[in-house]
Amino acid sequence: GQSIDCEMASYAMPFLVLNMGGEMVFILEQRLHAQNIPLEKGSRVLQEVIRAMCSPKFVEELFKPQDMYSPPLVRSLFERVAHSSIMRLNESSMDRLYDLMCMGFKHQVMNISHSEDLSRVTLNHLDELRKRVPEDEIGVQVQTCISRFQQLATGITKLEYDLVRQELLRFLQDKKVKVSLFLQEGIQNSDGTLVLASPCNMSHCAQPLGTVRYFDDAGQVTRTTTISLPPPARQVRPTPADPAAAAALVTCGSNIYATATHSTPGAPSTHVAPPSSPLPSPPTLLPLPLPLRPPPRRPRRLRPRHP
């Protein structure tokens, strides 16, 4: 019941943070390019953000079983990650960035064929991060994070994946921010709701849609027939049993902004410190204490009344 749900959903935080972190890097990269930030400086911004997300202490805390953060706490986490670089975002730009991150990840969680695809989506994001860092200390940190996630992903059952997906959708359910790129690509409606992809792929062990099986009193299948289905349902195909072939079908988690050559209205505005500004050392504000708790309230002191 409820205790099983809470226990298994404690795996959701790595899926949430790593995927939304990947979306943040995609958006920042597109905005830095659109604002004509020099390539070297833009690469440094992205690498510092990735370094903050994949720092050993932060990853260690992230993978501990824990309850899902509230949206304000998640936004605060990513604000501190973004500001670990030389880039500065004002409050409205950070709000817009966070909304875009949420909508991008929500579209992916809703459009995967089955919950186990969450692992492939996350690895797609992590692979994209690895492409953007050199093979030095940051590259090692990203690879360590990938290995840690693979270890987690292989130990999760199908039921646990279902509960993780449910927890992620519960976190994202109230987000209906309109994104101009999504509207132009036809993956979002004008009211902010997202469009589900069709066709999709079933699990490799599932029966084809339209299969009807007849059983006798002993529970044995006596005959099998198929019924005619409308065209959209006929396009649904089983997922290949081969893991590599199945993984190739999962494209969620790739950079949807890579083909966006236009400036997205309402996109976050980034400000990069000029070369004369002192550059920060490796961020010490991360990891955040997990779980975050509000500071204890100080007891009020009662002032003595004077007659």
C-alpha positions as a Markdown table, in Angstrom:
| # | Residue | x | y | z |
|---|---|---|---|---|
| 1 | Gly | 0.0 | 0.0 | 0.0 |
| 2 | Gln | 1.1 | 3.5 | 0.9 |
| 3 | Ser | 4.4 | 2.4 | 2.7 |
| 4 | Ile | 5.5 | 0.4 | -0.4 |
| 5 | Asp | 4.7 | 3.4 | -2.6 |
| 6 | Cys | 6.8 | 5.8 | -0.5 |
| 7 | Glu | 9.7 | 3.4 | -0.1 |
| 8 | Met | 10.0 | 2.7 | -3.9 |
| 9 | Ala | 9.4 | 6.3 | -4.9 |
| 10 | Ser | 12.5 | 7.2 | -2.9 |
| 11 | Tyr | 14.5 | 6.4 | -6.1 |
| 12 | Ala | 12.8 | 9.3 | -8.0 |
| 13 | Met | 15.2 | 12.1 | -7.1 |
| 14 | Pro | 18.2 | 11.0 | -9.3 |
| 15 | Phe | 15.8 | 10.7 | -12.2 |
| 16 | Leu | 14.3 | 14.1 | -11.6 |
| 17 | Val | 17.6 | 16.0 | -11.0 |
| 18 | Leu | 19.7 | 14.4 | -13.7 |
| 19 | Asn | 17.1 | 14.7 | -16.4 |
| 20 | Met | 16.1 | 18.3 | -15.6 |
| 21 | Gly | 19.8 | 19.1 | -15.3 |
| 22 | Gly | 20.4 | 17.9 | -18.8 |
| 23 | Glu | 17.5 | 20.0 | -20.0 |
| 24 | Met | 19.0 | 23.0 | -18.3 |
| 25 | Val | 22.3 | 22.5 | -20.1 |
| 26 | Phe | 20.4 | 22.3 | -23.5 |
| 27 | Ile | 18.5 | 25.5 | -22.8 |
| 28 | Leu | 21.5 | 27.4 | -21.6 |
| 29 | Glu | 23.6 | 26.3 | -24.6 |
| 30 | Gln | 20.9 | 27.5 | -27.0 |
| 31 | Arg | 20.6 | 30.8 | -25.2 |
| 32 | Leu | 24.4 | 31.4 | -25.1 |
| 33 | His | 24.6 | 30.7 | -28.8 |
| 34 | Ala | 21.6 | 33.0 | -29.6 |
| 35 | Gln | 23.2 | 35.9 | -27.6 |
| 36 | Asn | 26.4 | 35.5 | -29.5 |
| 37 | Ile | 28.5 | 34.6 | -26.4 |
| 38 | Pro | 32.0 | 33.6 | -27.5 |
| 39 | Leu | 32.3 | 29.9 | -27.8 |
| 40 | Glu | 35.1 | 29.6 | -25.3 |
| 41 | Lys | 33.2 | 31.5 | -22.6 |
| 42 | Gly | 30.0 | 29.7 | -23.4 |
| 43 | Ser | 31.7 | 26.3 | -23.1 |
| 44 | Arg | 33.2 | 27.3 | -19.8 |
| 45 | Val | 29.7 | 28.2 | -18.4 |
| 46 | Leu | 28.3 | 24.8 | -19.4 |
| 47 | Gln | 31.3 | 22.9 | -18.0 |
| 48 | Glu | 31.0 | 24.7 | -14.7 |
| 49 | Val | 27.3 | 23.9 | -14.5 |
| 50 | Ile | 28.0 | 20.3 | -15.3 |
| 51 | Arg | 30.8 | 20.1 | -12.8 |
| 52 | Ala | 28.4 | 21.4 | -10.1 |
| 53 | Met | 25.8 | 18.8 | -11.0 |
| 54 | Cys | 28.3 | 15.9 | -11.1 |
| 55 | Ser | 30.5 | 16.8 | -8.1 |
| 56 | Pro | 31.2 | 13.8 | -6.0 |
| 57 | Lys | 29.6 | 15.0 | -2.8 |
| 58 | Phe | 26.5 | 16.2 | -4.7 |
| 59 | Val | 26.1 | 12.8 | -6.5 |
| 60 | Glu | 26.6 | 11.0 | -3.2 |
| 61 | Glu | 23.8 | 12.8 | -1.5 |
| 62 | Leu | 21.6 | 12.7 | -4.6 |
| 63 | Phe | 21.6 | 8.9 | -4.8 |
| 64 | Lys | 20.6 | 8.4 | -1.2 |
| 65 | Pro | 17.0 | 7.1 | -0.8 |
| 66 | Gln | 14.9 | 10.2 | 0.1 |
| 67 | Asp | 11.5 | 11.7 | -0.5 |
| 68 | Met | 10.8 | 13.9 | -3.5 |
| 69 | Tyr | 11.6 | 17.5 | -3.1 |
| 70 | Ser | 8.9 | 20.2 | -3.4 |
| 71 | Pro | 9.0 | 22.3 | -6.6 |
| 72 | Pro | 10.3 | 25.4 | -4.7 |
| 73 | Leu | 13.2 | 23.4 | -3.3 |
| 74 | Val | 14.0 | 21.9 | -6.7 |
| 75 | Arg | 14.0 | 25.3 | -8.3 |
| 76 | Ser | 16.3 | 26.6 | -5.5 |
| 77 | Leu | 18.6 | 23.7 | -6.1 |
| 78 | Phe | 19.0 | 24.4 | -9.8 |
| 79 | Glu | 19.3 | 28.2 | -9.2 |
| 80 | Arg | 22.4 | 27.4 | -7.1 |
| 81 | Val | 23.7 | 25.1 | -9.8 |
| 82 | Ala | 23.3 | 27.7 | -12.5 |
| 83 | His | 25.0 | 30.3 | -10.4 |
| 84 | Ser | 28.0 | 28.1 | -9.7 |
| 85 | Ser | 29.3 | 29.4 | -13.0 |
| 86 | Ile | 30.3 | 32.9 | -14.2 |
| 87 | Met | 26.7 | 33.2 | -15.5 |
| 88 | Arg | 24.1 | 35.2 | -13.7 |
| 89 | Leu | 20.3 | 35.0 | -14.1 |
| 90 | Asn | 17.8 | 37.4 | -12.7 |
| 91 | Glu | 14.7 | 36.0 | -11.0 |
| 92 | Ser | 12.4 | 36.2 | -14.0 |
| 93 | Ser | 15.0 | 34.5 | -16.3 |
| 94 | Met | 15.5 | 31.7 | -13.7 |
| 95 | Asp | 11.8 | 31.2 | -13.5 |
| 96 | Arg | 11.6 | 30.9 | -17.2 |
| 97 | Leu | 14.5 | 28.5 | -17.3 |
| 98 | Tyr | 13.0 | 26.3 | -14.7 |
| 99 | Asp | 9.6 | 26.3 | -16.5 |
| 100 | Leu | 11.3 | 25.2 | -19.8 |
| 101 | Met | 13.2 | 22.5 | -17.9 |
| 102 | Cys | 10.0 | 21.1 | -16.4 |
| 103 | Met | 8.1 | 21.2 | -19.6 |
| 104 | Gly | 10.9 | 19.4 | -21.5 |
| 105 | Phe | 11.2 | 16.6 | -19.0 |
| 106 | Lys | 7.4 | 16.4 | -18.6 |
| 107 | His | 7.0 | 15.8 | -22.3 |
| 108 | Gln | 9.6 | 13.0 | -22.1 |
| 109 | Val | 8.1 | 11.3 | -19.1 |
| 110 | Met | 4.6 | 11.3 | -20.8 |
| 111 | Asn | 5.8 | 10.0 | -24.1 |
| 112 | Ile | 7.9 | 7.0 | -23.2 |
| 113 | Ser | 6.3 | 3.7 | -24.0 |
| 114 | His | 6.8 | 2.1 | -20.7 |
| 115 | Ser | 8.4 | 3.1 | -17.4 |
| 116 | Glu | 11.6 | 1.2 | -17.8 |
| 117 | Asp | 12.5 | 3.7 | -20.6 |
| 118 | Leu | 13.2 | 6.2 | -17.9 |
| 119 | Ser | 16.7 | 4.7 | -17.5 |
| 120 | Arg | 17.4 | 5.2 | -21.2 |
| 121 | Val | 16.1 | 8.8 | -21.1 |
| 122 | Thr | 18.4 | 9.6 | -18.2 |
| 123 | Leu | 21.4 | 8.0 | -19.9 |
| 124 | Asn | 20.7 | 10.0 | -23.0 |
| 125 | His | 20.9 | 13.2 | -21.0 |
| 126 | Leu | 24.1 | 12.0 | -19.3 |
| 127 | Asp | 25.6 | 11.1 | -22.6 |
| 128 | Glu | 24.9 | 14.6 | -23.8 |
| 129 | Leu | 26.6 | 16.1 | -20.8 |
| 130 | Arg | 29.6 | 13.9 | -21.3 |
| 131 | Lys | 30.0 | 15.2 | -24.9 |
| 132 | Arg | 30.3 | 18.8 | -23.5 |
| 133 | Val | 33.1 | 18.3 | -21.1 |
| 134 | Pro | 36.8 | 17.5 | -21.7 |
| 135 | Glu | 38.3 | 14.2 | -20.6 |
| 136 | Asp | 39.8 | 15.6 | -17.4 |
| 137 | Glu | 38.5 | 15.9 | -13.9 |
| 138 | Ile | 35.0 | 17.0 | -15.0 |
| 139 | Gly | 34.8 | 14.2 | -17.6 |
| 140 | Val | 35.7 | 11.7 | -14.8 |
| 141 | Gln | 33.0 | 13.1 | -12.6 |
| 142 | Val | 30.4 | 12.7 | -15.3 |
| 143 | Gln | 31.5 | 9.2 | -16.0 |
| 144 | Thr | 31.3 | 8.4 | -12.3 |
| 145 | Cys | 27.8 | 9.8 | -12.2 |
| 146 | Ile | 26.8 | 7.6 | -15.2 |
| 147 | Ser | 28.2 | 4.5 | -13.6 |
| 148 | Arg | 26.4 | 5.3 | -10.4 |
| 149 | Phe | 23.1 | 5.7 | -12.2 |
| 150 | Gln | 23.6 | 2.5 | -14.2 |
| 151 | Gln | 24.1 | 0.7 | -10.9 |
| 152 | Leu | 20.9 | 2.1 | -9.6 |
| 153 | Ala | 18.9 | 1.5 | -12.8 |
| 154 | Thr | 19.8 | -2.2 | -13.1 |
| 155 | Gly | 18.6 | -2.8 | -9.5 |
| 156 | Ile | 15.2 | -1.3 | -9.9 |
| 157 | Thr | 12.2 | -3.6 | -10.7 |
| 158 | Lys | 9.4 | -2.9 | -13.1 |
| 159 | Leu | 7.1 | -2.1 | -10.3 |
| 160 | Glu | 9.6 | 0.4 | -8.9 |
| 161 | Tyr | 10.0 | 2.0 | -12.3 |
| 162 | Asp | 6.2 | 2.4 | -12.5 |
| 163 | Leu | 6.2 | 4.1 | -9.1 |
| 164 | Val | 9.1 | 6.4 | -10.0 |
| 165 | Arg | 7.3 | 7.5 | -13.1 |
| 166 | Gln | 4.1 | 8.1 | -11.1 |
| 167 | Glu | 6.1 | 10.2 | -8.7 |
| 168 | Leu | 7.7 | 12.2 | -11.5 |
| 169 | Leu | 4.3 | 12.8 | -13.1 |
| 170 | Arg | 2.8 | 13.9 | -9.8 |
| 171 | Phe | 5.7 | 16.4 | -9.4 |
| 172 | Leu | 5.1 | 17.8 | -12.9 |
| 173 | Gln | 1.3 | 17.6 | -13.2 |
| 174 | Asp | 0.6 | 21.3 | -12.6 |
| 175 | Lys | 3.1 | 22.5 | -15.2 |
| 176 | Lys | 1.3 | 23.7 | -18.3 |
| 177 | Val | 3.7 | 26.5 | -19.5 |
| 178 | Lys | 3.4 | 27.2 | -23.2 |
| 179 | Val | 6.8 | 26.8 | -25.0 |
| 180 | Ser | 7.0 | 28.4 | -28.5 |
| 181 | Leu | 9.3 | 25.6 | -29.8 |
| 182 | Phe | 6.8 | 22.9 | -28.6 |
| 183 | Leu | 3.9 | 24.7 | -30.2 |
| 184 | Gln | 5.7 | 25.0 | -33.5 |
| 185 | Glu | 6.8 | 21.4 | -33.5 |
| 186 | Gly | 3.2 | 20.3 | -32.8 |
| 187 | Ile | 4.0 | 18.6 | -29.5 |
| 188 | Gln | 2.0 | 21.1 | -27.4 |
| 189 | Asn | -1.5 | 22.4 | -27.6 |
| 190 | Ser | -2.5 | 26.1 | -27.3 |
| 191 | Asp | -3.8 | 25.5 | -23.8 |
| 192 | Gly | -0.5 | 24.2 | -22.6 |
| 193 | Thr | -1.3 | 20.5 | -22.6 |
| 194 | Leu | 1.2 | 18.2 | -24.2 |
| 195 | Val | 0.6 | 15.9 | -27.2 |
| 196 | Leu | 1.3 | 12.2 | -26.8 |
| 197 | Ala | 3.3 | 10.6 | -29.5 |
| 198 | Ser | 1.7 | 8.0 | -31.8 |
| 199 | Pro | 2.6 | 5.3 | -32.6 |
| 200 | Cys | 4.4 | 4.0 | -29.5 |
| 201 | Asn | 6.1 | 0.7 | -28.7 |
| 202 | Met | 4.9 | -2.0 | -26.4 |
| 203 | Ser | 7.0 | -4.1 | -24.1 |
| 204 | His | 8.8 | -6.8 | -25.9 |
| 205 | Cys | 6.9 | -9.5 | -23.9 |
| 206 | Ala | 3.5 | -8.0 | -24.6 |
| 207 | Gln | 0.9 | -9.6 | -27.0 |
| 208 | Pro | 0.2 | -7.6 | -30.2 |
| 209 | Leu | -2.8 | -5.3 | -29.9 |
| 210 | Gly | -6.1 | -7.0 | -31.0 |
| 211 | Thr | -5.0 | -10.5 | -29.9 |
| 212 | Val | -7.9 | -12.4 | -28.4 |
| 213 | Arg | -7.2 | -15.7 | -26.5 |
| 214 | Tyr | -9.8 | -18.2 | -25.5 |
| 215 | Phe | -9.2 | -20.4 | -22.4 |
| 216 | Asp | -10.8 | -23.7 | -21.3 |
| 217 | Asp | -11.8 | -24.6 | -17.7 |
| 218 | Ala | -8.3 | -25.7 | -17.0 |
| 219 | Gly | -6.9 | -22.3 | -17.9 |
| 220 | Gln | -5.3 | -23.5 | -21.1 |
| 221 | Val | -5.4 | -21.5 | -24.3 |
| 222 | Thr | -7.6 | -23.2 | -26.8 |
| 223 | Arg | -7.5 | -20.8 | -29.7 |
| 224 | Thr | -6.2 | -17.3 | -30.6 |
| 225 | Thr | -7.8 | -14.8 | -33.0 |
| 226 | Thr | -7.2 | -11.2 | -33.9 |
| 227 | Ile | -9.6 | -8.4 | -34.3 |
| 228 | Ser | -9.3 | -5.5 | -36.8 |
| 229 | Leu | -8.1 | -2.3 | -35.3 |
| 230 | Pro | -8.1 | 1.3 | -36.5 |
| 231 | Pro | -4.9 | 2.5 | -38.3 |
| 232 | Pro | -3.2 | 4.2 | -35.3 |
| 233 | Ala | -3.4 | 1.0 | -33.2 |
| 234 | Arg | -2.0 | -1.1 | -36.0 |
| 235 | Gln | 1.1 | 1.0 | -36.0 |
| 236 | Val | 2.0 | 0.0 | -32.5 |
| 237 | Arg | 4.9 | -2.5 | -32.6 |
| 238 | Pro | 6.5 | -4.6 | -29.8 |
| 239 | Thr | 9.9 | -3.3 | -28.5 |
| 240 | Pro | 12.8 | -5.5 | -29.7 |
| 241 | Ala | 14.0 | -8.0 | -27.0 |
| 242 | Asp | 17.6 | -7.1 | -27.7 |
| 243 | Pro | 18.5 | -4.3 | -25.2 |
| 244 | Ala | 20.7 | -2.4 | -27.7 |
| 245 | Ala | 17.9 | -2.3 | -30.3 |
| 246 | Ala | 15.3 | -1.4 | -27.7 |
| 247 | Ala | 17.5 | 1.5 | -26.4 |
| 248 | Ala | 17.9 | 2.9 | -29.9 |
| 249 | Leu | 14.1 | 3.5 | -30.1 |
| 250 | Val | 14.2 | 5.8 | -27.1 |
| 251 | Thr | 15.1 | 9.2 | -28.4 |
| 252 | Cys | 13.7 | 11.2 | -25.4 |
| 253 | Gly | 16.5 | 12.9 | -23.6 |
| 254 | Ser | 18.3 | 14.1 | -26.7 |
| 255 | Asn | 18.7 | 17.8 | -27.4 |
| 256 | Ile | 15.4 | 19.1 | -28.9 |
| 257 | Tyr | 16.9 | 22.6 | -29.0 |
| 258 | Ala | 19.8 | 21.6 | -31.3 |
| 259 | Thr | 17.6 | 22.2 | -34.4 |
| 260 | Ala | 16.1 | 25.5 | -33.0 |
| 261 | Thr | 17.7 | 28.2 | -35.1 |
| 262 | His | 15.2 | 30.9 | -34.0 |
| 263 | Ser | 15.1 | 32.9 | -30.8 |
| 264 | Thr | 12.5 | 31.5 | -28.4 |
| 265 | Pro | 10.2 | 34.3 | -27.2 |
| 266 | Gly | 10.3 | 34.5 | -23.4 |
| 267 | Ala | 13.5 | 32.4 | -23.2 |
| 268 | Pro | 15.7 | 33.1 | -20.2 |
| 269 | Ser | 18.3 | 35.9 | -20.7 |
| 270 | Thr | 21.8 | 35.0 | -19.6 |
| 271 | His | 24.4 | 37.4 | -18.4 |
| 272 | Val | 28.1 | 36.2 | -18.4 |
| 273 | Ala | 30.6 | 38.1 | -16.3 |
| 274 | Pro | 33.1 | 40.1 | -18.3 |
| 275 | Pro | 36.7 | 38.9 | -18.4 |
| 276 | Ser | 37.8 | 41.4 | -15.9 |
| 277 | Ser | 35.5 | 40.0 | -13.3 |
| 278 | Pro | 37.0 | 37.5 | -10.8 |
| 279 | Leu | 36.1 | 34.0 | -11.8 |
| 280 | Pro | 34.8 | 31.8 | -9.0 |
| 281 | Ser | 36.7 | 28.8 | -7.8 |
| 282 | Pro | 35.1 | 25.4 | -8.0 |
| 283 | Pro | 31.7 | 25.7 | -6.3 |
| 284 | Thr | 31.6 | 25.1 | -2.6 |
| 285 | Leu | 27.9 | 25.8 | -2.2 |
| 286 | Leu | 27.1 | 22.3 | -3.4 |
| 287 | Pro | 26.1 | 19.8 | -2.4 |
| 288 | Leu | 23.0 | 21.1 | -0.8 |
| 289 | Pro | 22.0 | 19.4 | 2.5 |
| 290 | Leu | 19.6 | 16.7 | 1.6 |
| 291 | Pro | 16.8 | 16.7 | 2.6 |
| 292 | Leu | 16.4 | 20.5 | 2.9 |
| 293 | Arg | 14.7 | 21.6 | 6.0 |
| 294 | Pro | 13.5 | 25.0 | 7.1 |
| 295 | Pro | 15.6 | 26.6 | 9.8 |
| 296 | Pro | 14.3 | 26.1 | 13.3 |
| 297 | Arg | 12.1 | 28.8 | 14.6 |
| 298 | Arg | 13.7 | 30.8 | 17.4 |
| 299 | Pro | 11.6 | 31.0 | 20.6 |
| 300 | Arg | 10.2 | 34.4 | 21.1 |
| 301 | Arg | 11.4 | 36.3 | 24.0 |
| 302 | Leu | 8.8 | 37.8 | 26.2 |
| 303 | Arg | 9.6 | 41.3 | 27.3 |
| 304 | Pro | 8.8 | 42.0 | 30.9 |
| 305 | Arg | 6.1 | 44.6 | 31.4 |
| 306 | His | 7.0 | 47.6 | 33.4 |
| 307 | Pro | 4.3 | 49.1 | 35.6 |
